Amino acid sequence: MITRTTGATEAAPLPAVAFDATYGHSVAELMSFSAPNDPPADFDEVWQTVRNDALGVDPAPEIGPWRQESGAGGPVEVADMHLRSWTGVRLRGWLVRSAGTVRRALVIGHGYGGRAEPDLSIPAGCLSLQVVARGLPGSEVAGIGITGATHVLSGITSFITYSHTGAVADQWVATSVLRDLAPGVPIGYQGGSFGGGIGALAAAFEDRWDALQVTVPSFGNHPLRLGLRCTGSGEAVRGYAATHPGVLAVLRYVDAATAATRVRVPVLCVAAAADPSVPPPGQFAIATSFAGPTWLHVLPAGHAEWPGSAEVQAEAAGHVADFWAYPEGSVWPR
C-alpha cells in the first residue's frame, strides 16, 4: 500500500550496460507490477513451520570485547560475534552500537557482495546485529555456494534445503539475540539487494519487527524474473530454470513480492528505475505489494554509477535516517 512516493521520475542513462536496464518501462509503468496472482495455497503454513523451528533455536551467542571505531555519524562500538542458527549452522557477525541510550535495534542484512566488515552507518541510539549470510565467506556452510551465482542455486530443488529459506530463518534467530540483548527496545530490519529480498520474506512472519527498510530488493515475482536477463544472481536462476522448469514450484515459496502482501508494518522501499543486476519490474512488484503503509523512494538507477549518483545515494541515505527516526510518521505524504 504505497502511501508516499519520492525520488526520480525517470531512469538515469547507463551507457556502460550492454542492454536496456529499464527493461522498456517508465517509472509510471513500473508501478503496475505486483505479486504473482497464484501463490501456493500453503505458503503461510510451510513458512510458519520454519519460523517455529527458528524460534526454538538456542543461538548461544559468543560476543567478543567491544572496540571503538569511527562511523559516518560519529564514534561507534563494535564487537565480533558468532551465533548458532537454524539447522545448527554457525554464523559470523558483528554487533554495532552508536553512542547514547539504545532506543532502536536493527537486524541489518547485506547484498550478494557479502560482508567482510560491519556497516558502521547506523542511526543514533541504535544497537545493530549484522550477520554474514549462511554459506558466504565468514559463515561458510558445506553444500552452500560462497558466491552469489552459486549461493542462489544451493539446495534449490527443495524449499526446506534452499539457501534462501535458511537465510530467512537466520534473520529470525538474529532477532531473538537482539531481543535478549536489548529487551523492550523496538526492533526493525534493514537490507539491500539480496538482503532486501530476504528481509521482505522474513518480515511476512516476523511479529517482533515494528518497521522494515529495503533497498533495490531482489526475488520479487519469480515467474516474471525468469523472463528477464540480468547481470545479478537472477541470471544463474534463469539459466537453471531453462533446463529445470520444475524449479518454479520451489521459487514460488521464496517470492519476496508474495511475502510483501503479508507485511503490515511501516516500510521504506528504495527501488530503482533502471538496474542491470536486479530487474526493476521485480523490485516494484515487491514495493507495490506491501500491505501496510509504504514509502517508495525511486532511484534513477541501482547497482550502478552515473553522473550525480553520489548525490542521489546521499539523499536516499538521508531518507533512511528519517525513516528510522520515526517510521510511523515518515511513510505518509508531507
Residue, then its C-alpha position, 0 to 999 in steps of 0.5 A: m500500500i504505497t502511501r508516499t512516493t519520492g525520488a526520480t521520475e525517470a531512469a538515469p542513462l547507463p551507457a556502460v550496460a550492454f542492454d536496456a536496464t529499464y527493461g522498456h518501462s517508465v517509472a509510471e509503468l513500473m508501478s503496475f507490477s505486483a505479486p504473482n496472482d497464484p501463490p501456493a495455497d500453503f505458503d503461510e503454513v510451510w513458512q510458519t513451520v520454519r519460523n517455529d523451528a527458528l524460534g526454538v533455536d538456542p543461538a548461544p551467542e559468543i560476543g567478543p570485547w567491544r572496540q571503538e571505531s569511527g562511523a559516518g555519524g560519529p564514534v561507534e562500538v563494535a564487537d565480533m560475534h558468532l551465533r548458532s542458527w537454524t539447522g545448527v549452522r554457525l554464523r559470523g557477525w558483528l554487533v554495532r552500537s552508536a553512542g547514547t541510550v539504545r532506543r532502536a535495534l536493527v537486524i541489518g542484512h547485506g547484498y550478494g557482495g557479502r560482508a567482510e566488515p560491519d556497516l558502521s552507518i547506523p542511526a543514533g541510539c541504535l544497537s545493530l546485529q549484522v550477520v554474514a549470510r549462511g554459506l558466504p565467506g565468514s559463515e561458510v556452510a558445506g553444500i552452500g555456494i560462497t558466491g552469489a551465482t552459486h549461493v542462489l542455486s544451493g539446495i534449490t530443488s527443495f524449499i526446506t534445503y534452499s539457501h534462501t529459506g535458511a537465510v530467512a530463518d537466520q534473520w529470525v534467530a538474529t532477532s531473538v539475540l537482539r531481543d535478549l540483548a536489548p529487551g523492550v527496545p523496538i526492533g526493525y530490519q534493514g537490507g539491500s539487494f539480496g538482503g532486501g529480498i530476504g528481509a521482505l520474506a522474513a518480515a511476512f512472519e516476523d511479529r517482533w519487527d515494528a518497521l522494515q527498510v529495503t533497498v533495490p530488493s531482489f526475488g520479487n515475482h519469480p515467474l516474471r524474473l525468469g523472463l528477464r536477463c540480468t547481470g545479478s544472481g537472477e541470471a544463474v536462476r534463469g539459466y537453471a530454470a531453462t533446463h529445470p522448469g520444475v524449479l518454479a514450484v520451489l521459487r514460488y515459496v521464496d517470492a519476496a513480492t508474495a511475502a510483501t502482501r503479508v507485511r503490515v508494518p511501516v516500510l521504506c522501499v528504495a527501488a530503482a528505475a533502471d538496474p542491470s543486476v536486479p530487474p526493476p519490474g521485480q523490485f516494484a512488484i515487491a514495493t507495490s505489494f506491501a500491505g501496510p503503509t509504504w514509502l517508495h523512494v525511486l532511484p534513477a538507477g541501482h547497482a550502478e554509477w552515473p553522473g550525480s549518483a553520489e548525490v542521489q545515494a546521499e539523499a536516499a541515505g538521508h531518507v533512511a535516517d528519517f525513516w528510522a527516526y520515526p517510521e510511523g510518521s515518515v511513510w505518509p505524504r508531507 
